[in-house]
Amino acid sequence: MQEYSLYVHKIPVGVLGASGYAGRELCALILGHPRLSLAFASANAQRGEHFHAAGSSITFAAPEDVALASAELVFSALPHGASADWVARTREAGARAVDLSADLRIGNGASDVPYGLTEVARAEVTGAQVIANPGCYPTATLIAILPLLEAGLVVAGSTISISAASGVTGAGMAPRTDLLFGEVTENFKAYGVANEHRHLREMRAMVARTGADVDLLFTPHLLPVARGILATILVPLSAPLADPLAPLRARWKGERFIEVSAEPPALRDVVHRNVVRLSARMAAHVRTPTLQVFAAIDNLVKGAAGQALQNANLALGLAEDAGLPA
């Protein structure tokens, strides 16, 4: 096993599935973290290959060759369906785990694992042994709509419509014809249509926790950019809001990684940052009072690796913002 840092008082952590986009982002964040060291980084197909991050060279080890017990916490960035088994092995080895796959998320069959939407589940995440990291689209969407649902502002029986566009890194690193440069560049398209996208399960489960009687209609799109998500969300309200930003500001007051702005966000406001940037406007010329809510995140940072590290910091008793780009 290769040692990447030998600093006194640093906590060793490992990354499974480190060769993917989220895994690589995690490695870079860990290498720049003031209190963590990278004990191992595993990859299957790329075992033995090298990756440069944060001024260091990382050699990917085979998953079966890593010593899980050498880490106090292991991030699993393995594919959906394969991750849960490795999380179980991690726990048997005595380490905590943060799972970036859908395997243990709310709405996906797991019931006893904290859903690490950090600003909502901070109490459950703090000191936790296992944490299910949310998906990227749910992170942007839920941070945007939960304040409205919790305050009882949404029309009962109505449909919240979510149109969100993501950079191509959100589709993962597996080679696919539809993700070739010639297919993506100068193009824009919807996918996962008919309200069947897998992220809807965790969104619906979290909405159900509020007790709100609403449907979600979610349409994801593929952007010809590397990273970032921009969501435009239409929320039917029981009455117009004099200050459309008031519910967002009240709910997320004091949250370092949630920004509420008078102007709708752009991707350049959030890329390479661990933030959700929000804005809202009352829609004109419609019969039903409708709030347009805008949310932007970096799908690899706040939507994946950054939020995973935010959760790991709390699980390990560290400052929540340690090592995170705000």
Secondary structure as GFF3:
##gff-version 3
##sequence-region A 1 326
A	DSSP	beta_strand	11	16	.	.	.	ID=ss1
A	DSSP	alpha_helix	21	31	.	.	.	ID=ss2
A	DSSP	beta_strand	36	41	.	.	.	ID=ss3
A	DSSP	beta_strand	50	53	.	.	.	ID=ss4
A	DSSP	beta_strand	56	59	.	.	.	ID=ss5
A	DSSP	three_ten_helix	63	65	.	.	.	ID=ss6
A	DSSP	three_ten_helix	68	70	.	.	.	ID=ss7
A	DSSP	beta_strand	73	76	.	.	.	ID=ss8
A	DSSP	alpha_helix	83	92	.	.	.	ID=ss9
A	DSSP	beta_strand	96	99	.	.	.	ID=ss10
A	DSSP	alpha_helix	118	125	.	.	.	ID=ss11
A	DSSP	beta_strand	130	132	.	.	.	ID=ss12
A	DSSP	alpha_helix	136	150	.	.	.	ID=ss13
A	DSSP	beta_strand	158	166	.	.	.	ID=ss14
A	DSSP	three_ten_helix	168	171	.	.	.	ID=ss15
A	DSSP	three_ten_helix	177	179	.	.	.	ID=ss16
A	DSSP	alpha_helix	181	184	.	.	.	ID=ss17
A	DSSP	beta_strand	189	190	.	.	.	ID=ss18
A	DSSP	alpha_helix	200	209	.	.	.	ID=ss19
A	DSSP	beta_strand	214	222	.	.	.	ID=ss20
A	DSSP	beta_strand	229	236	.	.	.	ID=ss21
A	DSSP	alpha_helix	246	251	.	.	.	ID=ss22
A	DSSP	beta_strand	258	260	.	.	.	ID=ss23
A	DSSP	three_ten_helix	267	269	.	.	.	ID=ss24
A	DSSP	beta_strand	276	282	.	.	.	ID=ss25
A	DSSP	beta_strand	290	297	.	.	.	ID=ss26
A	DSSP	pi_helix	301	305	.	.	.	ID=ss27
A	DSSP	alpha_helix	306	315	.	.	.	ID=ss28
###
